[in-house]
Amino acid sequence: MAAPKRGRSASAQSKPGRALALILIAIVALTGGMFLSGHTTPRLGIDLAGGTSITLEAKADQGSAINKANMDTAVEIMNRRVNGLGVSEAEVQTQGDRNIIVNIPKGTNSKEARDQVGTTAKLYFRPVLAQEATGSAAATSPSPSASGSSTASPSPSASKSGSTGEKATSSSSPSASATSQGRAVTDALKADSTPSASASASSSASPSAPATDASSAQAKLQAQYTALDCSKKEQRTTAGEGAKPADTTLGCGEISGVWYKYLLGPAAVDGTEVKKAQAVFDTQTAAGWQVTMTFNGKGSKKFADITGQLAKNTQPQNEFGIVLDGEVVSSPYVSSSITGGSAQISGSFTQDEAQNLANMLSYGALPLSFQEQSVTTVTAALGGDQLHAGLLAGAIGLLLVVIYLVAYYRGLSLVAMASLLVSGILTYVLMALLGPAIGFALNLPAVCGAIVAIGITADSFIVYFERIRDEIREGRSLRPAVERAWPRARRTILVSDFVSFLAAAVLFTVTVGKVQGFAFTLGLTTVLDVVVVFFFTKPLMTLLARRKFFASGSKWSGLDPKSLGAKPPLRRTRRSGPVETKEA
């Protein structure tokens, strides 16, 4: 049993260069990535660098009352949209009874953030009753009959085509029809089983009044559809405005730079029934960025039912429109019922567009609509003076630690300082990379977390050094002392860092705002402490133990046996009783 153990120990001692090479390669790779990304400094929070302040006013135009519950819900959803991980330093808070203030730190794409916080994100799946190109494209678009075959080949130019699971196909290019503005539209309205809300009659009207009102509403909607020109921004922004989920409505959608108008039936599936949404890149079909959605149990059944019904119709009435805040973002057609509870929205999305859409769908729709009142640029609340003071405090703390290490550990202090340097480089580079990656912003609490981490990292070195010195006091030479001290020191370091990381994780979970920045930085530096100790400090000590300066116990090495009060060298004799293990 003893021989294999000595063999493993010798192997571990003979290959410390691998661990050092690994961590140095990681540093070079991360630093290179930092320079290639163009983000060579960490993003600063709004308290250090200022940013943009957006004022939004609530509008009660969705059937929801403006009250404290709805405003609090809107604040929570907006905060998750712009600050999903809690480290981007975006601030969302109410002001009065009707306003919400959103503060976005400098360095964040303020336009995207404005779109995210102000977008209601109402998503509906509505059956398509009719569709037609508008504007100058209407005259040049092909015009097959509206009752064409449902198995028509998809147009390769339809860049906004959608797919809805394995059995769905890309949308054929919406086309104008010679009859789409006349009898075809009227027939589509008659086929709609759910009457428009405007077609409801008064309870005191005669029996023929509901039919008369329904016909009037159909004629009015048909006239609106005929007159709609989605190529004009002022018309498409008001298309379908005020329509409820149960209403037949109008909508606009863009495909390959051409705007199409849609006549849409009542909503078959609601966006609230989307369980999860995420942006993915399709490498198999070259469809580019897509948004995949998973429905809950109720939504899955509805989706299967509506796709089964639409598959029986002819084109374009075998299509359904995916309508987000009144805009038709995709209009795929189906050939059979789609089960499995999943769907994809595909089209000419960029990565940011797909991620923003998935973000809004995942975090839900706002209970109220909001109108942007003002957008202003704000200066730093604390400014460069506070940042300078924080960095100065960190420098003073680091200097005091170095002075202590040099005075007490002498030559060993070189190992500690090199380890602190490696830890500092990794922390800085990761903070710079996490800015564009997850929106991390460095604020004053985060700076405090980094300063606290200096003490945590120094503690790990001290534990290991003291274990080595204990072994030397027992009469061992340096090389076996370094290896024998490591298992006990490793256990202590892991327990200590685990406690620190657990405290940071709990703090990050139960708090909001700037405290999360402190917890995130503390947790990050604690993990880096483990990496540095295992892959840098321990291998470096193994290498230095082979050097004469340290191995001979020089007075300036910090490992002088006489100064440590070492016992005479140990002899390999059988001991009569158990030896009590000395713990730090």
N, C-alpha and C positions, 0 to 999 in steps of 0.2 A: 504493500500500500504506500510505503514511503517513497519508493523510487519514482512512480508516475507523478507524484506530487512535485518532487524536485525537478522533474523534467518539464512539467508545465511552467514552473516558476522560471526556469532557465530560458524557456522559449519566450515568455512574456518579457524578460529582461533584454533579450537579444534583438527585439523588434520594436523599440519605441519610436524609431524613425518613421514607421508607417503611420502612426497616429498623428505625429507632427506634420507629415506631408499632407495627410488628409485635411487637417484643419487649415493649413496654409493654402491648399488648393481651394477650399471653400471660401476663404477670405478673398482670394484673388478673383474667383468667379463672381461673388456677390459685388465686389467693388467694381469689376468690369461691367456687370449688369447695371449698376447705379449710374455709371458714366454713359453707357449706351442709351439708357432711358432718358437722359437729360435732366433727371431730378437728383442733383448732387447735394441738396440740402433738405432737411425735413420740412414738411409743411407746418406753418405756425398756426395756432388757434386764433380765434377772434379776439381773445384778450391780449394777444401779443402782436398781431399783424392787422387787425381790423377786418373788414369784409363788406358784405352787402346785407342790407336790411329790407325785407319785403313785408308790406302791410296788405293783408287780405281781409275783405269784408264779406261776411256770410250773407247768402241770399236764400230765402225760403221759397224756392221755386221747384222743389222736387217732392213736395208733399210732406216734408219734415219740418217740424217747428224749430226755431232758433232758441234753444234752451241750453242750460249748463251741461246736461248729459251729452247732447249732440256735439257741442263745442269741444268738450273733453275728448270725445271719441275722435273728432277730426284732428285734434292736436296729437293724439297718440299715433294715428295713422300717418300723418305728415312727418312726425319725428322718425318713424320707422322707415319711411321712404327715403329721407335724405340722410339718415343717421342710423342705418340698419344695424351696425355693429357697436354703436355707441362711442366711437372714437374719432369721428370726423369733426366734432366740435360744433355741429350745426345746432342751433337753439330754436325751439318752437314753443311759443307761449301765447296765452290769450291776453287781450287788452280790451277791457270793458266787456260788454255783452255780445258784441257782434264782430269784433276784429281779432285777427290772429297775426302775431309778429313772428317772422321767420328770419333769423340771423344766420348767414352763411359765411364761413371764414374765407379769407382771401386765398386764392389758389384753387378754389372749387369752381367748376363750370356753373356759373350763376344762371345761365339760360336754361340748362338742363334741370337745375334745381327748381327754378321757377315753374317749369313745365310739370315737374313731378308734384310739387305741393299744391298747385292750382288745379290739376286735372282731377275731375271727379272719379274717373275710372269706372264708369257704369258700363258693364259688358253684357251684351245680349246676343243670343243666337236666334236670328229671325229668318223664316223662310222667304225666299225671293219670289215675288209675284211677277215682276217685270223689271227689265233693265235696258239701258240705252246709253250710248255715248253722247256727250253734249259738247257744245261749242263748235269750233271749226273741225274737230275730229269726227263729228256726226255725219258730215257730208261724204267723208272718205272711208268711213267704216263699212265693212261688208255687212250685208243685211239679209241673212237667211231668215226663214220663217221662225217665229217664236215657238212654234210647235215642233222644232227639229228633234232629231233623235237624241235621247239622253246618253247615248254612247259615243257622241261626237268626239273626235280627237281633240285633245287639249291644244290650245295655241301656245307655241313655244315662246311667244313674245310676252306672255302674261306674267310679268315679274312679280306681281302681287298675288299670285295664285296661292290657294291654301290647301292644306291637306288635313284630314281628320282621322288619323289612324291608318292601319294597314290597308283597309279596303277602300279608302277614299282616294280619289285621283285629283290631279291638278284641275283648277277651274279653266274651262274654256273661255276664250276671250269674250267678254260681254259684247253683244252686238245689237245694233239697231235693227228694228223690224218694221216692215212696211205697215204692219197692223198694230204695233205696240202702243200707239197713242190713241187708237180707236177702240174697236170692239175687244181686242185682246186684253186691254187694261180693265175694261168694264167687266169682262168675264172673270178676270182674276179677282176683282173685288167681290163679285158675287160668290166666287168659290170660297172666299174667306169665311170661315165658320164663326169667327169672333167679331161682332160688330164694333165699329169705332165708338169711343166714348161719346163723341159728339152726336152719334146717331140715336142715343137714348131719348125716349119720349117722356113727356110729362105724364104723371099718373092720372091726370084728369082728362087726357086727350082721348079722342075716339079710337076704336079698334084699328082703323086704317092709318092712324097717325104714325105709329112706329115704322111701318113700311115706307110711308111717305118721307119721314125724317131720314131713314136709312138711305133711301134713294138719293135724297138731297146731299147727304154726307158723302156718298160715293161719287156723285157728280162733282162735288167741290174738290175732293181729293184727286179725282181724275184731272180736273183743270189745273190743280197745283202741280201735278206730276208733268203734265204737258208743258207748262210754262217754266218748269225748273231748268236752270242752266248751271250745272255744277262747276263749270269752268270759271264762273264769277264768284269770287270769295264771299261777297256779301250775301249771295243766295245760298251757298252751301253751308255757311255758318248758321243759317236760320232754318235749314231744311229739317223737318221733323222736330222742331223746337216745341217743347212742352208735351210731347207725346208720352203716354204711359205705356208700361210693358204690354198691356192687353190691347193697345190700339194698333191699327194698321197705319203705317207711317212712311215717310220718305227718307232717303239717305243718299249720301254721295261717297264715292270711293275712287281712288286714283290707281290706274294700272298703266305702267310704262309711260308715265307722263301724261296720260289722257284721263280726264275726269268722266266718270259714268254716274248716271242717276239710277236710283233703285226705288222700286215700290216694294215695301217689306211688310210681311204679315206680323201678327202678334208674336211676342217673344216666346220661344219654345223652351229655352234654357237660360237661366239667369247666371250672371257672373259670380254671384255669391255662392253658387254651387260648385265653383272651381276650388278644389282642395289644395292644389299646389301648382305653381307655374315656375318655369325656369328657362333661361336662354341656353340653347345648345347650337353647336355648329355641325351641320350635316355634311360629312365628307364623302358619303356614298353616292348621293344623287346630285351633288354640286348645287344644292338649293341654298347654300349659304346659311346665315343665321336664322334660327327659328325659335319660336316660343312654344314649348310643350306644356300641356295642361293635363292635370288629372282631376276628374270629377269625384265628388262624394257619391254615396250610394243613391241618393235621390236624383242627382244630376246625371249619373250614368244611365239610369232607367229612362229619363226624359230624352237624353241624347240618342239612345238606341231607338226609342219610339219615333222621334222626329226624322231621323235618317231613314228609318224603314218606310215612313209615309212618303218622304220626298223621292225615294228611289222609284216609286210607282209613277211619278209624273214625268212629263216631257220638259225639255229645256226651254226656258230657264227656270221653270218651276220645280226642277229637281235640285236646285241649288239652295243654299242658305247663306245669309250674310252674317259675318262676325262683326258686330257693330260695337265700337268702343266710343263712348261719348258722342254718339250721333254720326260718326264716320265709319263707313264700311271698310274695314282694314283687309278683309279677305272674303271671297265668295266662292268657295269650292262646291262642286256638285258630287253627288254620291250615286252609286249604282246598287247598293244593298245596305241593309241595316248594319250600323257599326256598333259593336259591343266592346267591352273592355274598359270603358270609363276613361279614355284618354283622347286627346286631340292635339293637333299642331297648327299654329298660325305661322305660315311661311310667306316669304316675299322678299322684296329688296330691302331688307333690314340691315343696318350696320350693327356692329356689336353693341354699341351704346344704346341704340334704339331698342334692340331686342332685350337687353338687360333692364332698361327702364320700364318697358312694357311688362316684363315678367315681374319686376319689383312691384309695380302698381297692382297687378292682378293678385300677387301673393298676399299683399298686405291689406287688400280689400278696398272697397269703394267708400268715398267720403259720404257721410250722411247728409251733408249740405253742399251746395255749390258755392263757390267763392269768386269774387271779383277783385282783381288786383287794383289796389288804391294808389300805392306809391312804391317806388324802388329807390333807395338811397344808399350811398356809400358811407360807411361808418369808419371812423378812425379807431385805433387800438384803445381798448378800455384801460389798459395798464401801460402799454407801450414798451419801448426798448429799455427804459430805465429799470423796469421790473425784471425783464429778461436778463439784463446785465447783472443785476443784483443776485438773481438765482444762479447764474453761471459762476459768479464770483464766490458764492457760498459753496458751490460744488467744488470749485478749485481749491478753496481753503480746506475743505474736508479731505480732499484727496491728498493735499500736501501734508496735512497732519498725519494721515495714515502712512504715507511714505516715510516721514520722519520717524514714526514709531517703529516701522519695520526695519529701517536702517539701524536704529539704535539698539534694537533688541535682537534681530536676527542676522544682522550684518550681511554676509555673503548670500544668505538665503533671500534677502530682500530683493535681489536681482530677479529671482524666479517670480516673486510676488508681483513686482512692478511689470515684468514682461507679461504676466498673466492678466493684470489689470489693463494693460495696453491692448492686448488681444480682445478682451471683453469689451473695452470701450469702442474699438474699431467695429466689431460685430454689431454692437448696439446702434451706433451711428448709421452704419450702412443699412441695417434693417429698417430703422425709422425712416430713412430717406426713401427706401423702396416701398414701404407700407403706405406712404402718402398716396401715390397714384394707384396702388393695388387695392386698398380697402378704404381709402379716404382718411387715414390716420392723420391727426393734427396734433402737434406738440403744443401743449399749453403749460401754464405754471404748475398745476398739480402733477402733470406728467414729468416735468423737470424735477420736481421733488421726489417722485418715484425713482428716477434715475440716480439721484443723489443717495437715497436710502440703499439702493442696490450696491453702492460702493462698499458699505459696511457688510452686506450679505456676502459679497464676493471675498472680501478680506477674511471673514470668519472661516470660510472654507479652507483658505490657505493655512491659516493659523492652526486649525484642527489637524491638518495633515503634518505640518511642521512639528507640532508638539508630539504627535505619535512617533515620528522619526526620532525625536530627541529622547523619548521614553525608551525606545529600543536601544539607543546608544548608551543610555544610563544602565541598561541591563547588561552591558558588556559586549554588545554586538558591533561589528564593523558597519560601515555606512551602506554598502551594497545590500547585504541581507536586511539591514534595518529599514531601508526604503521599501523593500518588497513586503516585509512582514507588517509594516505600519499601514500599508495601503488598504487591506481588507477592513480593518477596524475603522480607519478614517473614512473610507468610502461609505460605510454604513451610516456613520454619524452625519456626514455631509448630505446624503440622500434624505435622511429623516428631517434634517433641518430645512433643506430646500423644499421638501414636500409640504411642510407646515406653512412656509412662506407662500408657496404657490397656492395652496388651498385657501389661505386667508385672502390672497389677491382674487382668486376665482369667486369666492363668496361675495367679496366687496363689489366686484364687477357685475355680478348677477343681481344683487339687491339694490344697487344704487343707480342713479341716472346722472346725466350731465357731466360736469368736469371731474367728479370723483371717479367716473369710469376711466378717464384718461390716466389718473394715478394708478388705479388697479391694473390696467392693461400694461403699463410700463413696468410696474413691479413684477407682474407675472412673466413678462418677456425677459427681463434681466435675470430673473431666477432660473429660468430654463437655460439661458446662455451661461450662467454660472456652472451648471452641471456639465454642459458641453466643454467649457474651457478647462475645468478641473480634470475631466476624464481624458480629453484629447490633447491637452497642452501641458498643464502643470505636472501631472504624473509622468508622462513620457520624458519631459524635460528634466525632472529630478532623477530619473533612471539614467539618463545620459550624463548628467553632472556628477553622479555618484562614481563614475568611472574616471573622472578627472582627479589628478593628484591633489589639487588645491582643496577639494572637498573630501576626497577619500582619506587623505592623511590627517584630517581633523585640524586644519589650520586654525590659528587663533581668530582669524578674520572671516572664517567661513560660516560661523554661527553654529558649528557642529563639533566644537572642541571637546573631546571626552573629559579632560580635566576640569574645564569650566562647568560642564554639566554634572560633575560628580559621578562619573561612570565607575561601575564595579570592575573587578578584574575580568579578563576575557572568559567567556563561558566554556566549560569543558563538556564534551559529549558523554555524560554519565547518566545512568538510570536514576531517576529521582524516586524517593521512597513514598512520596505522597503527592497529592494534587497541588498544583501551584495556582494561587489566586491571580486571576487576570486583572491587570491594572486598567482602569477605565479613565478616560479624560473627564 
